[in-house]
Amino acid sequence: MAVRATVSRFPATPEALESCAVQWGVAVTPFAAADERGQPPTTGAGGDRVPRCEHCWAYLSSHCDLERWGWTCALCGTLNGFDDETERRFQRPAACPELNSSFVDLEIPVDEAEGGGDGVQALPVYVAAVDLACSEDFLELIKSALLAALEALIPGSLFGLMTFSHKIGLYDVQGPIPLVKNVFIPPDLEEDGLPVALEDAMPLHSFLAPVCYKTTAELQRDLDMNLLPNGKIIYGQVDTCKDRIAAALETLRPTSSWERGAASGQEEDTVLLGGRGFGTAMSALIEYLSSEYGSTFALARVFAFLSGAPDYGAGLLDTRRYGEQYASKGVDADLALLPEQIPFYRDLAAVAVQSGVCVDIFAVTDEYTDLASLKFLSIESGGSLFLYANTDDSTLPQDIYRLLSRPYAFGCVLRLRTSSDFEPGNSYGHFFPDPQYENVQHIICCDSFATYAYDFEFAHNNGFSRHTDPAVVQIAFQYSVIEPVKETLGNGSQSSASYKFCLKRRLRIRTLQYRPASNISEIYDSVDPEVVLHILVHKVILESLDKGVREGRHQVHAWLSLLAARYNQALSSDVRTPLSSIDIDFSQCPQLQTIPQLVFALLRSPLLRLHEEGVHPDYRIYLQCLFSALEPSSLAKAVYPVLVSYSSPDKQAFPRHTLSRAALIMSESPIFLLDTFTNLIVYYLSTADPSIPFPPPRDCLLRTTINRLKQDRCITPKLTFIHGGKDDSTLFESYLIEEQDVDGSGFTTGSGFVAFRESVRNVAGEIIQEEIGS
């Protein structure tokens, strides 16, 4: 669990918080394997036996004061007594992780009746839902992605293949020849459901195939003959089901316009591309899987592959709103295109949660698909949203392999508690609040990259009543994981590998202390600019969704201007400082100096650029979903990319340059590596020595760095090599933003970041003058 605060020295009073104008909060990555310093948690058992405060329900930690018969809560100061069991446990303190560490990860016993424990199976279930109202290129990409997914699946997982268009196709791959059963989707939205339930068309045990076991029938035979004690699975020598799944994928073909026209009762020449009954298919699939929730599986993950907007059956989306002439009507296009059209997919996500189903959406299209409506099915069911503009250079196969290769937790509950003088204000991220308890969030599915944020506010006007006592933050994260258990079964000298899966429940607790600052300078010197940006991005996304992108842009600019004004007021001895002397570079505070560049880059990013600048609304929605889940360092890189120079492929020259043409001109290095988080671009200057190999050799330092960067993130960045003067440099130059106007008018003399700084200086000066006058 990594926890990073916007400031490591907290403001001591509400007046200090207002005077510094710095965002106050924390970013939390609960399922990270280590803390922000790289230290793993202390592990053990007994998560259900950690003592809790009788007043605030915080957990005992190494920051608490212990006495012979009790302990004092580090958060609220309440003295709690030990019960007999706890007193006996604490007689051996070395066996009690909570006494020795402020960061623990403890196992909680799970009742086998609830599907947990070593003796009960909780099989991982994965279903691919493939759009057949598509092109051949789309289908070839999806086949490649699913073959990659099969390689990443845990042995023994159950896998199902479903297709959808104007009909739903269910595949049984457990026989020698793949068998498909089709259920037609009614075109009339008023019709109640499918003509045939999916369970009636194909029993679920036929649909879900064990990836590495021979067949479900052979598995059941072994179970019936008591060859598998306690439900253990013995694997065959050949992964025949995996081979059969691959064979089934080869049979997939796009549906023709004739088929779709016949199904909808229309003439062929009146039917355009369409017949994509995604909403009906997802609704039926979730109901199909729900029957085995809690018995066969604890979480089923659905990978939905879309080539366009749903345009058939329930959940149909009208894409004509993208073509509206909003400017001529005096309507803000960004505000009009960001809300959902219909609540269908948000409501379906709630049903998915109740059914134990998590949906990841992979959209491969450059046409308007209305991700503003579709996103809720993914992010509110615990899944992710991916968008690829085309099939040519898509990283979809690599992304789904990464997604399945990394560990994940599910059924998570996240609770943040604070000491009594302050409290959590807003919370941000892909979770939903508990309907009963405050500051409790539920997370359906969470991997080691998923990050959430909280901002703080004071509980009363006195601030921290004792400035010498540390402020305390405690984060409790309870979660489930499915773990494979490998054993060896044998009779005499012969043995064979046996696998089963068990459900584990764990409790992770992190307790941190922060000292209140004695003055504003201490607050500024303790700022973490990446976390400040992290919370700022969350706030501006919500503002954009509520009031539009223009208002979001105004909010960001206004905040930076206020920060500059407060900084100058705090550090200036003369309140009548002339406008020309206002320091907007934060020259006396290194921790603040990168913030103007980060804010400028945020305003230049597609997240906040305007619709008339050519930003596709689906891409904006994708970035909103991506940015709101990234940890602070990754988000900072996505907003303000890192530009590194190399004197040769084996020697780094300078670790970071500003994003400007001037930086390239002034640098004497011939090679640059630009890391935008979603892209890795290697750029050779046109003046580079012809003897320098292009592209760089595979065994050089530059390639090693690229490979390391590709491994350290949640998505696969696209790798591009550009030789200036020979190749089109537009992609690389588009990231040299400091010479671009913040309003997107391109490269012009005397504008860009310089003009932006002056605009901030002017507004900061106005704030100072207004407050002097009042």
C-alpha positions in Angstrom: 0.0 0.0 0.0 1.6 3.2 -1.2 0.4 6.4 0.4 1.6 9.9 -0.7 0.5 13.2 0.8 0.3 16.5 -1.0 2.3 17.9 1.9 4.4 16.0 4.4 3.9 18.9 6.9 0.2 19.5 7.4 -1.2 23.0 7.8 -1.8 23.6 11.5 -5.0 25.7 11.3 -7.8 26.5 8.8 -6.2 29.9 8.3 -2.9 28.3 7.3 -4.7 26.0 4.9 -6.4 29.0 3.2 -3.3 31.1 3.2 -1.1 28.5 1.5 -3.7 27.6 -1.2 -2.2 24.1 -1.6 -4.3 21.0 -2.2 -4.4 19.0 1.1 -4.9 15.3 0.8 -3.4 11.9 0.0 -3.2 9.5 -2.9 -3.6 5.8 -1.9 -2.6 2.7 -4.0 -4.0 0.1 -1.6 -3.0 -3.1 -3.5 0.6 -2.0 -4.3 3.0 -4.7 -3.1 5.1 -2.2 -1.2 4.8 1.3 0.3 6.0 4.4 -1.4 9.6 3.7 -0.2 9.6 0.2 -1.6 9.1 -1.5 1.8 6.7 -4.5 1.8 4.2 -5.0 4.7 4.7 -7.3 7.7 2.6 -10.3 7.0 0.9 -12.8 9.3 -2.4 -14.3 10.4 -5.0 -13.1 12.9 -6.4 -10.2 10.9 -9.7 -10.8 12.8 -8.0 -10.4 16.2 -6.3 -7.0 15.8 -7.7 -4.9 18.7 -9.9 -1.9 17.7 -10.7 1.3 19.5 -14.0 1.3 21.4 -14.6 5.0 20.3 -13.4 5.4 16.7 -12.9 1.8 15.7 -9.4 2.4 14.5 -7.0 -0.6 14.6 -4.1 -0.9 17.1 -0.7 -0.2 15.5 2.9 0.4 16.5 2.1 4.1 16.9 -0.2 3.4 19.8 1.0 3.6 23.4 0.8 0.3 25.3 0.2 -0.2 28.9 0.0 -3.4 31.0 -3.7 -3.8 30.8 -4.6 -1.7 27.7 -3.6 0.7 24.9 -4.2 4.3 23.9 -5.6 4.9 20.4 -3.2 6.9 18.3 -6.1 8.6 16.4 -8.6 9.7 19.1 -6.6 9.1 22.4 -9.1 6.7 23.9 -7.7 4.3 26.5 -8.9 0.7 25.6 -8.5 -2.4 27.7 -7.3 -5.8 26.6 -9.5 -8.8 26.6 -8.1 -12.1 27.9 -7.2 -13.5 24.5 -5.4 -10.3 23.4 -3.5 -10.2 26.7 -2.3 -13.8 26.1 -1.3 -13.0 22.5 0.6 -9.9 23.4 2.7 -11.9 25.8 4.6 -13.0 22.7 5.0 -9.6 20.9 7.2 -11.0 18.2 4.3 -13.1 16.9 2.0 -10.0 16.7 2.8 -8.0 13.5 0.5 -5.1 14.6 2.8 -4.4 17.6 6.0 -4.2 15.5 5.0 -2.5 12.3 2.7 0.4 11.1 2.2 -1.5 7.8 0.7 -5.0 8.1 -1.1 -7.5 5.8 -2.9 -10.1 7.8 -5.0 -13.1 6.8 -8.6 -13.3 7.9 -10.2 -16.7 8.4 -13.0 -17.4 5.8 -15.8 -19.7 6.6 -15.9 -22.5 4.0 -19.6 -22.1 3.8 -18.9 -18.7 2.3 -16.7 -20.1 -0.4 -13.3 -19.7 1.3 -10.6 -21.7 2.9 -8.2 -24.3 1.5 -10.8 -26.9 1.0 -13.3 -25.0 -1.1 -12.8 -24.2 -4.8 -13.2 -20.6 -6.1 -12.3 -21.0 -9.8 -11.2 -18.0 -11.8 -13.8 -17.4 -14.5 -13.1 -15.4 -17.7 -15.5 -14.7 -20.6 -14.7 -13.0 -23.9 -17.6 -11.3 -25.6 -16.7 -10.5 -29.2 -18.5 -8.0 -31.5 -19.2 -9.6 -34.9 -20.8 -6.5 -36.4 -17.2 -5.6 -37.4 -14.5 -5.7 -40.0 -12.1 -8.5 -40.8 -9.2 -6.5 -39.4 -11.0 -6.0 -36.1 -11.6 -9.7 -35.8 -8.0 -10.6 -36.5 -6.8 -8.3 -33.8 -9.3 -9.8 -31.3 -8.1 -13.3 -32.2 -4.5 -12.3 -31.5 -5.6 -10.7 -28.2 -7.5 -13.7 -27.0 -4.6 -16.1 -27.9 -2.4 -13.9 -25.8 -5.0 -13.9 -23.0 -5.1 -17.7 -23.0 -1.3 -17.8 -22.4 -1.7 -15.5 -19.4 -4.6 -17.4 -17.7 -3.9 -19.3 -14.5 -3.9 -23.1 -15.2 -7.3 -24.4 -14.3 -9.2 -21.2 -15.0 -12.6 -21.5 -16.7 -13.0 -19.7 -20.0 -16.1 -18.9 -22.1 -16.4 -17.5 -25.6 -19.5 -15.5 -26.6 -20.2 -13.5 -29.7 -22.8 -10.8 -30.3 -24.3 -8.9 -33.2 -28.0 -9.3 -34.1 -27.7 -12.6 -32.3 -25.7 -14.1 -29.4 -23.4 -17.0 -30.0 -22.4 -19.4 -27.2 -19.4 -21.7 -27.9 -19.0 -25.2 -26.4 -15.3 -26.0 -27.0 -15.2 -29.2 -24.8 -15.8 -31.6 -27.6 -13.6 -32.5 -30.6 -15.3 -29.9 -32.7 -16.4 -26.4 -31.4 -20.1 -26.1 -31.2 -22.0 -22.8 -31.3 -25.6 -22.2 -30.2 -27.2 -18.9 -31.4 -29.9 -16.9 -29.7 -31.4 -14.1 -31.8 -31.8 -10.7 -30.2 -35.2 -9.1 -30.8 -35.0 -5.7 -32.6 -38.0 -4.3 -30.8 -36.8 -2.6 -27.6 -40.2 -3.1 -26.0 -39.8 -6.9 -26.1 -39.0 -8.4 -22.7 -35.6 -10.1 -23.0 -34.5 -12.9 -25.3 -36.8 -15.5 -26.8 -34.7 -18.3 -25.2 -32.7 -18.0 -22.0 -28.9 -18.6 -22.5 -29.0 -21.3 -19.8 -31.6 -23.1 -21.9 -29.6 -22.7 -25.1 -26.4 -24.1 -23.5 -25.8 -25.1 -19.9 -23.2 -23.0 -18.2 -21.0 -26.0 -17.4 -20.8 -26.6 -21.2 -20.0 -23.0 -21.9 -17.2 -22.5 -19.4 -14.3 -24.7 -20.4 -11.3 -25.5 -18.1 -8.3 -24.1 -19.9 -5.9 -26.8 -18.9 -8.0 -29.8 -18.0 -9.1 -32.1 -20.8 -12.8 -31.7 -20.6 -15.5 -31.0 -18.0 -16.9 -34.5 -18.6 -13.5 -36.0 -17.8 -13.2 -33.8 -14.7 -16.7 -34.9 -13.5 -15.8 -38.5 -14.2 -12.7 -38.2 -12.0 -14.8 -36.5 -9.3 -17.5 -39.2 -9.4 -14.8 -41.9 -9.1 -13.2 -40.1 -6.1 -10.0 -39.7 -8.0 -9.9 -36.1 -6.9 -10.0 -35.9 -3.1 -11.4 -32.6 -1.8 -12.2 -31.4 -5.3 -8.6 -31.3 -6.5 -8.0 -31.1 -10.3 -5.5 -33.4 -11.9 -4.3 -32.0 -15.3 -3.7 -34.0 -18.4 -0.6 -33.8 -20.4 -2.1 -31.9 -23.3 -3.9 -28.6 -23.0 -6.6 -29.7 -25.4 -9.2 -27.2 -24.3 -6.8 -24.3 -25.0 -6.2 -25.8 -28.4 -10.0 -26.1 -29.0 -10.6 -22.5 -27.9 -8.0 -21.4 -30.4 -9.7 -23.5 -33.0 -13.1 -21.9 -32.1 -11.5 -18.4 -32.6 -10.5 -19.3 -36.1 -14.2 -20.0 -37.0 -15.3 -16.4 -36.1 -16.5 -14.4 -39.1 -18.1 -10.9 -39.3 -21.8 -11.0 -39.8 -22.9 -9.7 -43.2 -25.4 -6.9 -43.8 -27.7 -9.5 -45.4 -27.8 -11.4 -42.1 -28.5 -8.3 -40.1 -31.1 -7.1 -42.5 -32.9 -10.4 -42.5 -32.9 -10.5 -38.7 -34.3 -6.9 -38.4 -36.9 -7.4 -41.1 -35.3 -4.7 -43.4 -34.1 -4.8 -46.9 -30.4 -5.4 -47.4 -29.9 -2.0 -49.2 -31.5 -0.2 -46.2 -29.2 -1.6 -43.6 -26.0 0.2 -43.0 -23.3 -1.1 -40.6 -25.2 -2.1 -37.5 -26.8 -4.9 -35.7 -24.6 -4.6 -32.6 -26.8 -5.8 -29.8 -24.2 -5.1 -27.1 -26.6 -4.1 -24.3 -28.9 -7.1 -24.7 -25.9 -9.4 -24.9 -24.2 -8.1 -21.8 -27.5 -8.1 -19.8 -28.1 -11.8 -20.8 -24.5 -12.8 -20.1 -24.5 -11.3 -16.6 -27.8 -13.1 -15.8 -26.3 -16.3 -17.3 -23.2 -16.2 -15.1 -25.0 -15.1 -11.9 -26.4 -18.6 -11.3 -22.9 -19.8 -10.3 -21.8 -16.8 -8.3 -20.8 -17.9 -4.8 -20.5 -21.6 -5.8 -18.3 -22.0 -8.9 -16.7 -18.5 -8.8 -16.2 -15.5 -6.5 -15.6 -13.1 -9.4 -16.1 -13.5 -13.1 -14.3 -11.2 -15.5 -15.9 -10.3 -18.8 -13.8 -8.9 -21.6 -16.1 -7.1 -24.0 -14.6 -6.2 -27.4 -16.4 -3.5 -29.3 -15.9 -2.1 -32.9 -18.6 0.6 -32.6 -21.6 1.9 -30.7 -24.4 -0.4 -29.7 -27.1 0.2 -32.3 -29.5 -2.7 -31.9 -31.7 -4.0 -29.1 -31.7 -2.8 -25.5 -29.0 -0.2 -24.6 -29.1 1.2 -28.2 -27.1 4.5 -28.3 -27.9 7.4 -30.8 -24.6 8.5 -32.2 -26.2 11.4 -34.2 -25.6 13.7 -31.3 -21.9 13.8 -32.2 -22.7 15.4 -35.6 -24.9 18.2 -34.1 -23.8 21.7 -34.9 -23.4 22.9 -31.3 -21.6 26.1 -32.1 -24.4 27.4 -34.3 -26.9 26.7 -31.5 -24.8 28.4 -28.9 -24.3 25.1 -27.0 -21.1 24.0 -25.3 -20.3 20.8 -27.3 -18.0 19.5 -24.5 -20.7 19.8 -21.9 -23.3 18.3 -24.3 -21.2 15.2 -25.2 -19.8 14.3 -21.8 -23.0 13.1 -20.0 -24.5 9.7 -20.6 -27.4 9.4 -23.0 -29.3 6.8 -21.1 -28.8 5.2 -17.6 -28.9 1.6 -19.1 -25.2 0.8 -18.7 -24.9 2.4 -15.2 -27.9 0.3 -14.1 -26.4 -2.8 -15.7 -23.2 -2.2 -13.8 -25.2 -2.4 -10.5 -26.6 -5.7 -11.6 -23.1 -7.0 -12.6 -21.8 -6.1 -9.1 -24.6 -8.1 -7.5 -23.9 -11.0 -9.8 -20.1 -11.0 -9.1 -19.2 -9.9 -12.7 -16.5 -7.4 -13.6 -16.6 -6.0 -17.1 -13.5 -4.7 -19.0 -14.4 -2.9 -22.3 -11.9 -2.8 -25.2 -13.2 -0.4 -27.9 -11.3 -0.5 -31.2 -12.7 2.3 -33.4 -12.1 5.8 -34.6 -15.9 6.5 -34.9 -18.0 8.0 -32.2 -19.0 5.2 -29.8 -20.4 7.2 -26.9 -18.0 6.0 -24.2 -19.7 8.6 -22.0 -22.6 6.1 -21.6 -20.6 2.8 -21.9 -17.9 3.7 -19.4 -20.2 3.0 -16.4 -20.5 -0.7 -17.2 -16.7 -1.0 -16.9 -15.6 1.4 -14.1 -18.6 0.8 -11.9 -18.3 -3.0 -12.1 -14.6 -2.8 -11.2 -13.2 -3.1 -14.8 -11.2 -0.8 -17.0 -11.9 1.0 -20.3 -9.5 0.8 -23.2 -9.7 2.7 -26.5 -7.7 2.0 -29.7 -8.1 4.3 -32.7 -7.2 1.6 -35.2 -6.1 -2.0 -35.6 -2.8 -1.3 -37.3 -0.6 -0.4 -34.3 -3.0 -1.4 -31.5 -1.4 -2.7 -28.3 -4.5 -4.7 -27.4 -2.9 -8.1 -27.3 -0.1 -6.8 -25.0 -2.6 -4.9 -22.8 -4.8 -7.9 -22.2 -1.8 -10.1 -21.5 -0.6 -7.6 -18.9 -4.1 -7.3 -17.4 -4.3 -11.0 -16.8 -0.7 -11.5 -15.7 -0.8 -9.2 -12.8 -2.5 -10.0 -9.5 -5.8 -8.5 -8.5 -8.0 -8.2 -5.5 -11.7 -8.2 -5.4 -14.6 -7.6 -3.0 -12.5 -4.8 -1.5 -13.5 -2.4 1.3 -11.3 0.7 1.8 -11.6 2.8 4.9 -9.7 6.0 5.8 -9.6 7.3 9.4 -7.9 10.3 10.8 -7.1 11.8 14.2 -9.9 13.8 15.6 -8.8 17.4 14.6 -9.3 16.8 10.8 -11.3 14.5 8.6 -11.7 13.2 5.0 -13.5 15.6 2.7 -14.1 14.3 -0.8 -12.9 10.9 -2.1 -12.0 10.3 -5.7 -11.6 7.1 -7.8 -13.4 4.2 -9.3 -15.2 3.0 -6.2 -18.6 3.5 -4.7 -19.4 4.7 -1.2 -21.0 2.5 1.4 -24.7 3.4 1.7 -24.5 3.2 5.5 -21.1 4.1 6.8 -19.2 7.4 6.1 -15.7 7.3 4.5 -16.1 3.6 3.5 -15.6 2.8 -0.1 -16.3 -0.5 -1.9 -14.0 -1.5 -4.8 -15.2 -4.4 -6.9 -11.8 -5.3 -8.5 -8.4 -3.7 -7.9 -4.9 -4.3 -9.2 -1.6 -3.1 -8.0 -1.8 0.1 -10.0 -5.3 1.3 -9.1 -5.0 4.6 -7.1 -7.6 6.6 -5.1 -7.5 10.0 -3.5 -8.9 11.9 -0.6 -8.7 15.5 0.4 -8.9 16.7 4.0 -10.6 19.4 5.9 -10.5 20.5 9.5 -13.1 19.2 11.9 -13.3 22.5 13.8 -12.0 26.0 13.6 -9.1 25.5 16.1 -7.1 23.3 13.7 -4.7 20.9 15.4 -5.3 21.7 19.1 -1.8 20.5 20.0 0.7 21.5 17.4 3.4 19.3 18.9 1.3 16.1 18.4 1.4 14.4 15.0 -1.7 14.1 12.8 -2.5 10.5 12.2 -4.0 8.8 9.1 -5.0 5.1 9.1 -6.0 3.3 6.0 -7.6 -0.2 6.3 -8.0 -2.3 3.1 -9.9 -5.6 3.3 -9.8 -7.7 0.2 -10.1 -11.2 -1.3 -7.7 -13.0 -3.6 -7.9 -16.4 -5.4 -4.8 -18.4 -4.9 -3.8 -21.6 -6.7 -2.7 -24.4 -4.4 -0.3 -26.8 -5.9 0.1 -30.2 -4.3 1.4 -33.6 -5.3 -0.8 -36.6 -5.4 0.5 -40.1 -6.0 0.2 -43.8 -5.4 3.5 -45.3 -4.5 6.3 -44.0 -6.8 3.9 -42.4 -9.3 2.6 -38.8 -8.7 1.0 -36.1 -10.7 0.6 -32.4 -10.4 -2.7 -31.4 -8.7 -4.1 -27.8 -8.5 -7.0 -26.3 -6.8 -8.0 -22.7 -6.0 -8.9 -21.3 -2.7 -10.4 -18.0 -1.6 -8.3 -15.9 0.8 -9.5 -12.9 2.7 -6.9 -10.4 4.0 -6.7 -7.1 5.9 -4.0 -4.6 5.1 -3.5 -1.7 7.6 -1.3 1.3 7.2 -0.9 4.0 9.9 1.0 7.2 9.2 2.0 10.3 11.2 2.4 13.8 9.8 3.7 16.8 11.8 1.9 20.1 11.6 3.9 22.9 10.0 4.9 25.8 12.2 4.7 28.3 9.2 3.7 28.5 5.6 7.3 28.1 4.4 7.4 24.6 5.9 4.2 23.7 4.1 5.6 24.9 0.8 8.9 23.1 1.4 7.1 19.8 2.0 4.9 19.9 -1.2 4.8 16.8 -3.4 3.9 18.4 -6.8 2.9 15.0 -8.3 0.3 14.4 -5.6 -1.0 18.0 -5.9 -1.5 17.4 -9.6 -3.2 14.0 -8.9 -5.9 15.6 -6.7 -6.2 18.6 -9.0 -6.9 16.3 -12.0 -9.6 14.4 -10.1 -11.3 17.7 -9.2 -11.1 19.1 -12.7 -12.5 15.9 -14.2 -15.6 16.2 -11.9 -15.9 19.9 -12.7 -15.8 19.2 -16.4 -18.4 16.5 -16.2 -20.7 18.8 -14.1 -20.1 22.2 -15.8 -18.1 21.6 -19.0 -14.5 21.7 -20.1 -14.3 25.5 -20.2 -15.3 25.7 -16.6 -12.7 23.0 -15.7 -10.0 25.0 -17.5 -11.0 28.1 -15.7 -10.8 26.3 -12.4 -7.3 25.1 -13.0 -6.0 28.5 -14.1 -7.7 30.2 -11.2 -6.2 27.8 -8.7 -2.6 28.4 -10.0 -3.1 32.1 -9.9 -4.3 31.9 -6.3 -1.4 29.8 -5.4 1.0 32.3 -6.9 -0.7 35.1 -5.1 -0.6 33.3 -1.7 3.0 32.4 -2.2 4.0 36.0 -2.9 1.9 37.3 0.0 3.6 34.8 2.4 7.2 35.5 1.3 7.1 39.2 0.5 7.9 41.8 3.1 6.1 44.5 1.2 2.4 44.0 0.5 2.6 46.7 -2.2 4.8 44.6 -4.4 4.6 45.9 -8.0 3.1 43.5 -10.6 6.4 43.1 -12.4 8.0 41.8 -9.2 5.5 39.0 -8.6 7.3 35.8 -8.5 5.4 33.2 -10.5 8.4 30.8 -10.8 8.4 30.1 -7.1 12.1 30.8 -7.1 12.5 30.4 -3.3 10.7 27.1 -3.2 12.0 24.2 -5.3 9.1 22.0 -4.5 6.6 24.4 -6.2 8.7 25.2 -9.3 7.4 22.4 -11.5 3.7 23.2 -10.8 3.3 26.0 -13.4 4.6 23.6 -16.1 2.3 20.8 -14.9 -0.7 23.1 -15.0 0.2 24.5 -18.4 0.6 20.9 -19.7 -2.7 19.9 -18.2 -4.5 22.8 -20.0 -2.8 21.7 -23.3 -3.7 18.0 -22.8 -6.7 16.5 -24.7 -8.3 16.1 -21.3 -9.0 19.8 -21.2 -8.6 21.0 -24.8 -11.8 22.2 -26.4 -14.0 20.3 -28.8 -13.3 22.8 -31.6 -9.6 21.9 -31.4 -10.4 18.5 -32.7 -10.5 16.5 -29.5 -12.7 13.4 -29.9 -15.2 13.1 -27.1 -14.5 9.3 -26.7 -10.8 10.0 -26.4 -11.5 12.6 -23.7 -13.7 10.1 -21.8 -11.0 7.4 -22.1 -8.4 9.9 -20.7 -10.8 10.7 -17.8 -11.0 7.0 -16.9 -7.3 6.4 -17.3 -6.1 9.5 -15.5 -8.4 9.0 -12.6 -6.9 5.6 -11.9 -3.2 6.3 -12.3 -0.8 6.7 -9.4 0.8 10.2 -9.1 4.1 9.6 -10.8 2.5 8.0 -13.8 -0.1 10.7 -14.1 2.6 13.4 -14.0 4.3 11.7 -16.8 1.1 11.4 -18.8 0.4 15.2 -18.3 4.0 16.5 -18.7 6.1 13.9 -20.6 9.7 13.2 -19.7 12.3 14.1 -22.4 15.7 12.5 -21.9 18.7 13.1 -24.2 21.4 10.6 -25.2 24.9 11.3 -26.6 24.9 7.8 -28.0 22.6 4.7 -27.7 24.8 3.6 -24.8 25.2 6.9 -22.9 22.6 9.2 -21.3 23.4 12.9 -21.6 20.8 14.7 -19.6 18.0 13.2 -17.5 15.3 15.8 -18.2 14.6 18.6 -20.7 11.8 21.1 -21.0 9.3 20.3 -23.7 10.4 22.9 -26.2 12.2 23.3 -29.5 14.8 25.5 -27.7 15.8 22.5 -25.6 16.6 20.5 -28.7 18.5 23.3 -30.2 20.5 24.0 -27.1 21.3 20.4 -26.4 24.3 19.0 -28.2 22.9 15.4 -28.0 21.7 13.7 -31.2 19.2 11.3 -29.6 16.1 11.9 -27.5 13.7 9.6 -25.7 10.3 11.0 -25.0 8.1 9.1 -22.5 4.5 10.3 -22.6 3.2 7.2 -20.6 1.1 6.0 -23.5 3.9 6.5 -26.0 7.7 6.0 -26.1 9.3 7.9 -28.9 12.9 7.7 -29.9 13.9 10.7 -31.9 17.1 11.2 -33.8 17.9 14.8 -34.8 18.4 15.4 -38.5 22.0 16.5 -37.7 22.8 13.2 -35.9 26.0 11.5 -37.1 25.2 8.9 -39.8 27.5 6.5 -38.0 25.1 6.2 -35.1 22.9 3.2 -35.7 19.2 3.8 -36.3 17.1 2.3 -34.8 19.3 1.8 -31.7 20.7 -1.7 -31.2 18.8 -4.2 -29.1 21.6 -4.6 -26.5 22.3 -0.9 -25.9 21.4 1.2 -22.8 18.6 3.0 -24.6 16.8 -0.2 -25.5 17.3 -1.5 -21.9 15.7 1.7 -20.6 12.8 1.3 -23.0 12.2 -2.3 -21.9 12.2 -1.3 -18.3 9.8 1.5 -18.8 7.4 -0.7 -20.7 7.3 -3.2 -17.8 6.6 -0.6 -15.1 3.1 0.5 -16.2 -0.5 -0.7 -16.4 -0.8 -0.3 -20.2 1.6 -1.0 -23.0 3.1 2.2 -24.5 3.5 2.4 -28.2 7.1 2.4 -29.3 8.0 4.7 -32.3 11.3 5.5 -33.9 11.6 8.8 -35.8 14.6 10.1 -37.6 14.3 13.8 -38.2 14.7 14.9 -41.8 13.8 11.4 -43.0 10.6 10.6 -41.2 7.5 12.6 -40.3 8.3 14.3 -37.0 4.7 15.5 -36.4 4.1 13.1 -33.5 7.2 14.0 -31.7 6.8 17.7 -32.2 3.2 17.7 -31.0 4.6 17.1 -27.5 6.9 20.1 -27.6 4.1 22.1 -25.9 6.0 25.0 -24.3 5.9 27.0 -27.5 2.2 26.3 -28.1 -0.6 28.6 -27.0 -2.6 27.3 -24.1 -5.7 27.8 -26.3 -4.3 25.6 -29.0 -3.3 28.1 -31.7 -0.1 26.3 -32.3 3.5 27.6 -32.6 3.7 31.3 -32.5 6.3 33.8 -31.5 6.0 35.2 -28.0 3.3 32.9 -26.8 3.0 29.5 -25.3 4.3 28.9 -21.8 5.8 32.4 -21.6 2.4 34.0 -22.3 0.8 31.6 -19.9 3.1 32.7 -17.1 2.2 36.3 -17.8 -1.5 35.6 -17.6 -1.0 33.9 -14.3 1.1 36.9 -13.1 -1.7 39.3 -14.1 -4.5 37.3 -12.3 -2.3 36.8 -9.2 -1.6 40.6 -9.1 -5.3 41.3 -9.3 -6.0 39.0 -6.4 -3.3 40.7 -4.3 -4.6 44.2 -5.1 -8.2 43.2 -4.3 -7.2 41.8 -0.9 -5.1 44.9 -0.2 -8.0 47.1 -1.1 -10.4 45.2 1.1 
